[in-house]
Amino acid sequence: MILVTGGTGLVGSHLLFKLISSNAHVRAIYRREKTLRRVKHIFSYFSENAENLFNKIEWVEADINNIPKLQNAFKDITHVYHCAAFVSFEPDKYKVLRKINIEGTANIVNLCISNNVQKLCYVSSVAAIGHNSDPKKLVDEQTAWNPEDDNNVYAITKYGAELEVWRGTQEGLNAVIINPGIILGAGYWNGGSSGNLFKKIYKGMRYYVKGITGYVDVWDVVNSMHQLMISDITNEGFILVSENLSFKAFQTKTANALSVQPPKKEAKPWLLAIVWRLDWLQHKLLGKRRQLSKQTAKSVSRITKYDNSKLKNALGFQFKTIDTSIKEITELFLKDLKQ
């Protein structure tokens, strides 16, 4: 039986649809019952039999830091997809990020070992990979993480989670790690997922930034995870990026697909420097949630291009174009908007 953590998230819900559609026996972890509706909604995009497919999943209410409940979830499990994570770039959320991303992953790794799980797939992020000083040089899986860099809190905890997985491999666990770029997918139009980008662009964004990063479709993430898990590949990490695009290019492509105006003004580094300081001040004086940290302001202005050749060569994998991904997602966004 297969266990999926984070089953109600963007990656987890799409992964569940693929596994159940392939007639796999699947158990999935959820924390709040209301989030199960999201999974049903995702299923409804791709099947008229969504309810029946959803009901084939064995759902277990558990938290990845609740060991007794996790132990029950691991009964008769042979393979684990660990998708659960907390995504935040707010510096004051560091302790929560550590608790969920690092300690939670350590718990999953330990239970995989004690239950003789055959293989673990961990969903990390390109945020956990280092940067090159030369922006023309592609970042690959061998690019070293520099703990002395001014890394954001999310990146620090995802890197720490990876160390727990690699520790597990030293103790006999077979594992693969994937490092996706910005994951593009439908159905999660609020919160910290990429779907919120589509919503913001639809409502109108005045500013763009010139930074470059990697993007990947959620189905490419899910399909590569599945292929890696059924392969003989173990104890390897893989960057999952379809294309390297500037934020401006992504915003423009998405705005065009949504038939709205793309942003016209550049948010230059000096402007971002002012904004993150004002944001910090508002947080300190008024207790407002952070919207832009110093590290995030730097990252959106940075040119970082990723090399996806390792996955392509290992699996013969072909990525979906970002234009195709944007087209498919905007169609679903507009469909949801009408409902």
C-alpha atoms as one frame of an Amber mdcrd trajectory, in Angstrom:
protein
   0.000   0.000   0.000   1.123   3.567  -0.758   1.064   6.381   1.799   0.790
  10.032   0.720   1.426  12.809   3.227   0.097  16.251   2.401  -2.669  14.658
   0.388  -4.847  17.780   0.440  -2.161  20.054  -1.028  -1.492  20.982  -4.654
   1.000  18.208  -5.384  -0.628  15.675  -3.075  -4.116  16.005  -4.565  -2.883
  15.643  -8.156  -0.686  12.718  -7.112  -3.660  11.006  -5.480  -5.675  11.358
  -8.675  -2.885   9.725 -10.686  -2.375   6.875  -8.218  -6.074   6.111  -7.785
  -6.645   6.321 -11.540  -3.902   3.695 -11.884  -5.792   1.406  -9.464  -3.151
   1.716  -6.734  -4.093   1.081  -3.109  -3.581   4.410  -1.421  -3.762   5.801
   2.093  -3.524   9.574   2.544  -3.019  11.805   5.548  -5.105  14.894   6.197
  -5.207  17.318   9.148  -8.529  19.138   8.728 -11.671  17.579   7.285 -12.678
  20.742   5.417  -9.560  20.453   3.236 -10.855  17.192   1.753 -13.252  19.246
  -0.372 -10.248  20.640  -2.240  -9.216  17.155  -3.312 -12.699  16.365  -4.609
 -12.632  19.635  -6.535  -9.279  18.763  -8.140 -10.631  15.337  -9.100 -13.670
  16.961 -10.708 -11.398  18.798 -13.170 -10.209  15.557 -14.668 -12.984  12.999
 -14.207 -16.756  12.757 -14.242 -16.305   9.934 -11.748 -14.578  12.145  -9.175
 -16.641  11.089  -6.154 -16.077   7.382  -6.711 -12.355   7.878  -7.257 -12.104
   9.983  -4.111 -13.883   7.303  -2.075 -11.225   4.737  -3.028  -8.669   6.613
  -0.924  -8.201   5.449   2.656  -8.040   8.729   4.554  -6.320   8.976   7.939
  -6.492  12.046  10.149  -2.965  12.625  11.405  -0.264  15.209  11.865   3.314
  14.478  10.836   4.408  15.481  14.332   1.895  13.194  16.039   3.860   9.948
  16.318   1.062   7.637  17.625  -1.310   8.578  14.792   1.493   8.369  12.249
   2.352   4.871  13.412  -1.204   3.767  12.652  -1.003   5.386   9.212   2.145
   3.386   8.403   0.544  -0.031   8.900   1.186  -2.252   5.820   2.778   0.646
   3.869   5.407  -0.216   1.253   5.983   3.167  -0.458   5.728   6.728   0.847
   5.327  10.006  -0.999   6.123  12.765   1.486   4.434  15.903   0.120   3.443
  17.555   3.403   5.148  20.868   4.146   4.590  24.334   5.514   5.290  27.072
   2.970   6.060  30.520   4.320   8.737  33.138   3.740   7.858  35.120   6.870
  10.921  35.239   9.171   8.770  35.046  12.321   7.396  31.669  11.157  10.834
  30.026  11.412  10.020  27.871  14.451   6.825  26.555  12.847   8.698  25.880
   9.608  11.351  23.906  11.494   8.728  21.928  13.407   6.819  20.863  10.301
   9.450  20.718   7.577  12.446  19.362   9.493  11.049  17.545  12.539   8.045
  16.273  10.580  10.281  14.889   7.842  12.524  13.259  10.458   9.441  11.500
  11.838   8.455  10.249   8.381  12.004   9.003   7.726  12.189   7.218  11.087
   8.849   5.483  10.525   9.887   4.466   7.020  12.966   2.796   8.511  11.161
   1.109  11.412   8.386  -0.159   9.099  10.775  -1.410   6.400   9.275   0.855
   3.744  10.713  -0.035   0.345  11.088   3.513  -0.963  10.451   7.142  -0.026
   9.949  10.079  -2.379  10.424  13.469  -0.742   9.115  16.678  -2.314  11.708
  19.349  -1.622  12.287  22.573  -3.580  14.876  24.344  -5.710  15.025  26.689
  -2.709  17.096  23.966  -1.004  19.748  24.060  -3.734  22.605  26.544  -3.796
  23.139  29.519  -6.103  25.916  30.312  -8.566  27.709  33.637  -8.342  27.712
  33.695 -12.145  24.064  34.071 -13.282  24.963  32.637 -16.704  25.908  29.322
 -15.131  23.081  26.815 -14.698  22.292  25.550 -11.212  22.328  21.747 -11.079
  22.046  19.071  -8.404  25.753  19.458  -7.564  25.546  23.197  -6.862  26.554
  23.475  -3.220  24.284  24.947  -0.588  26.004  27.783   1.267  24.787  28.087
   4.875  26.531  31.472   5.092  24.242  32.972   2.422  21.320  35.140   3.499
  18.896  32.269   2.860  15.172  32.637   3.495  13.563  30.665   6.316  11.657
  28.342   3.984  14.823  27.403   2.091  16.702  26.733   5.332  14.056  24.315
   6.583  13.675  22.500   3.244  17.435  22.002   3.170  17.272  20.728   6.745
  14.508  18.318   5.740  16.671  16.984   2.908  19.442  16.263   5.419  16.967
  14.096   7.337  16.194  12.124   4.181  19.882  11.654   3.379  20.416  10.577
   6.992  17.737   7.952   6.419  19.547   6.631   3.347  22.628   6.096   5.520
  20.440   3.959   7.766  19.251   1.742   4.926  16.267   3.631   3.498  15.880
   3.847  -0.276  14.839   7.376  -1.213  14.615   9.919  -4.012  14.306  13.672
  -3.620  12.744  16.018  -6.130  13.494  19.745  -6.239  10.716  21.472  -8.191
  10.771  25.105  -9.215   7.575  27.150  -8.880   4.850  24.517  -9.306   2.008
  25.623 -11.555  -1.341  23.969 -10.967  -5.052  24.652 -10.701  -7.540  24.594
  -7.868  -5.643  26.355  -5.107  -6.348  29.983  -5.881  -5.719  31.292  -2.368
  -2.876  31.070   0.111   0.741  30.382  -0.719   0.330  28.184  -3.791   1.085
  29.268  -7.349  -2.663  29.412  -8.046  -2.726  32.648  -6.083  -0.423  34.145
  -8.738  -3.091  33.539 -11.364  -5.683  35.178  -9.126  -3.484  38.225  -8.467
  -2.624  38.643 -12.139  -6.317  38.400 -13.040  -7.177  41.107 -10.524  -4.382
  43.281 -11.878  -0.733  43.673 -10.957   0.981  47.010 -11.485   4.585  45.923
 -11.006   6.907  43.286 -12.375  10.416  42.229 -11.388  13.235  41.157 -13.685
  14.421  38.174 -11.708  14.516  34.743 -13.372  13.617  31.388 -11.855  12.363
  27.940 -12.856   8.753  26.857 -13.400   7.203  23.405 -13.712   3.698  22.036
 -14.234   2.188  20.057 -11.344   1.545  17.092 -13.646   5.233  16.987 -14.560
   6.002  16.883 -10.846   3.514  14.073 -10.237   4.538  12.016 -13.276   8.255
  12.303 -12.528   7.654  11.308  -8.894   5.750   8.232  -9.984   8.347   7.246
 -12.569  11.180   7.663 -10.070   9.362   5.554  -7.496   8.796   2.619  -9.843
  12.334   2.839 -11.216  15.499   1.293  -9.786  16.869   4.769  -9.040  17.605
   5.341  -5.354  19.362   7.880  -3.181  19.423  10.592  -5.845  18.030  14.106
  -6.102  16.516  15.686  -9.217  15.750  19.257 -10.245  12.268  19.562 -11.772
  12.081  22.647 -13.959  10.439  22.875 -17.349  11.630  26.376 -18.262  13.570
  29.254 -16.763  11.518  32.431 -17.112  11.648  35.966 -15.806   8.835  36.904
 -13.471   7.887  39.541 -16.022   7.618  36.944 -18.805   5.461  34.674 -16.634
   3.194  37.540 -15.572   2.826  38.706 -19.178   2.064  35.222 -20.531  -0.517
  34.643 -17.802  -2.131  38.067 -18.225  -2.465  37.467 -21.963  -4.052  34.060
 -21.356  -6.510  35.678 -18.933  -7.183  38.575 -21.328  -6.128  41.179 -18.773
  -3.462  43.879 -18.816   0.047  42.728 -17.836   2.043  44.811 -15.339   3.751
  47.838 -16.856   6.070  49.156 -14.135   9.315  47.575 -12.984   9.821  47.124
  -9.255  13.538  47.883  -9.180  15.786  46.545  -6.400  15.934  49.945  -4.657
  12.129  50.078  -4.548  11.922  46.533  -3.182  14.484  47.499  -0.537  12.209
  50.306   0.635   9.099  48.108   0.538  10.546  45.275   2.633  11.722  47.756
   5.264   8.280  49.345   5.449   6.783  45.870   5.623   9.062  45.019   8.565
   8.094  48.251  10.312   4.374  47.542   9.904   4.914  44.083  11.335   6.766
  45.441  14.362   4.421  48.331  15.091   1.039  46.949  14.035   1.582  43.198
  14.158   0.688  42.751  10.494   1.821  39.618   8.687   4.955  39.981   6.632
   4.334  40.269   2.891   7.920  40.828   1.742  11.093  39.895   3.588  14.614
  41.073   2.785  15.511  37.615   1.478  12.425  37.385  -0.751  13.104  40.850
  -2.178  16.587  39.686  -3.141  15.415  36.378  -4.600  12.820  37.926  -6.935
  15.520  40.176  -8.359  18.080  37.376  -8.747  18.764  35.610 -12.042  18.797
  31.863 -11.322  18.585  29.341 -14.128  18.237  25.621 -13.487  19.532  22.580
 -15.362  16.894  19.830 -15.796  19.095  17.453 -17.799  19.634  14.925 -14.997
  15.952  13.972 -14.851  15.632  14.020 -18.643  18.581  11.668 -19.011  17.547
   9.370 -16.145  13.945   8.856 -17.274  13.838  10.136 -20.861  11.401  12.659
 -19.420   9.811  15.389 -21.525   8.430  18.441 -19.740   5.228  20.236 -20.666
   5.840  23.738 -22.008   4.955  26.564 -19.647   2.732  28.094 -22.351   0.679
  24.895 -22.360   0.577  24.823 -18.580  -0.582  28.448 -18.361  -3.288  27.817
 -20.988  -4.679  24.794 -19.152  -4.611  26.437 -15.727  -6.179  29.721 -16.840
  -9.026  27.809 -18.465  -9.750  26.074 -15.148  -9.381  29.348 -13.247 -11.933
  31.084 -15.463 -14.242  28.087 -15.178 -14.083  28.256 -11.373 -14.618  32.003
 -11.507 -17.979  31.505 -13.215 -19.207  29.041 -10.621
